[in-house]
């Protein structure tokens, strides 16, 4: 929170530099203020877990938020690739924020980590389909995360998470749980729920739920392997973003000094 001031969605937008925040017309002022406080704390906790700065959470200011707008019956939250917006339903989105944030991150990284992906391509799908990956140590670390989620430990066969997800899809006659972007978002949920601080607005249900009992979240050795790779990736990414911020701040400081002294 900002001192003694109450948290609002304006606070959330300014702190994290979101592109915009939209609130539904049927959301009451009390619901809006309560949601803003929960969003703010959850996003601060996510920033702590990811060990990165605010602009990681807002994906360099490209991500927009919606609360209590539109949606579909039975859908608590969703990510909209065409408009790069993360949307939570009124009174129903608690526990879904981490999942949808990773969809946004996965989408954001698509054309940054890989060449010639479709406009709304996800990095996870690009990796699985052997898209042309851009050479960078961080992209290699991200690929290690995807491998831990989608493949067996030796990298030669589908992972337990993928097999359980495909079985669920066959039973339901859909293609949903086994899509790479869904597998990776659920794996990210598990990583967040296993991390500190705990926040039930961010995530819940990756251990004790019908989905978890059906194997739709990583478990045991695979879960630890995924957690380790995510932790290593985001630690490195966060460090790179903090270094970048320091360089920008130093450059701006030198510019201001130069303006004052007439040097430069």
C-alpha positions, 0 to 999 in steps of 0.5 A: 500500500502507498502509506496510509492512502487506500488502494485503488485501481489507479494505485495498481496502474501507476505502481505497475504501469499497466496499459490500462485498467477497465472496470465493469459498469455493474461493479459497485464502488465497494466491490471495486475498492475491495478488488483493487486491494486484492489485485494490488497485494496479489501483484506485489506478491507475484513480483516477490515470487518472480524476483523481478521489478514492476515492469515484469508484472505489466510486461513492460506496460503492454498488458491491460486488466479488466475486472467485471467486464463481459466474460462467459458463464462458468469462466472465472478468468481469461486472457485475450491475445488480440487485445493483450488483456487479462480479464477476471470476472466479478466475484469469481476470478479469485485464484485465477490470476497466476494462470492468466498472467502466465498466458499473457507472459507466454504470449508476450514472449512468443515473438520475442523468443522465437522467429516467424510465429503467428501474430498471436503465437505462444512461446510454449507452442513455438517451443513444442513445434520446434520454431526457430528460437532466438539465441539468448541465454534467457530464451534457453532457460525458458526452453528448459522450463517448457521441457520440464513441463512437456517432456519426460526427465530424459526428454525422449517422451511426453511428461506425466503431466502431458499424459494425464492432460491428454487422458482428460481431453480424451474423456471429455472429447475436447482439446484443452488440457493438453494444449501446451499453453494450458499445460504451462499455465497450470505448471506455473500455477503450481510453482506460484502456489509452492512459493512464498508469499502465499496468496489465494487470490493469485492461485489455489487448488494445485494440490487439493482439488479434483483437477490435481487428483486427476493429474492435471497439475504437476506432482512429485519429482516433475513438480520439483523439477518444474519449480526449479527451472521456473525459479532459475529462469525468473531469477535470471530474468529479474536480475537482467531487468533490474540491471537494465533499470539501473542503467536507464536511471544512471543514464538519466541522472548523467543527462540531468547533470549534463544539462545543469553543468552544460556538459554533454 
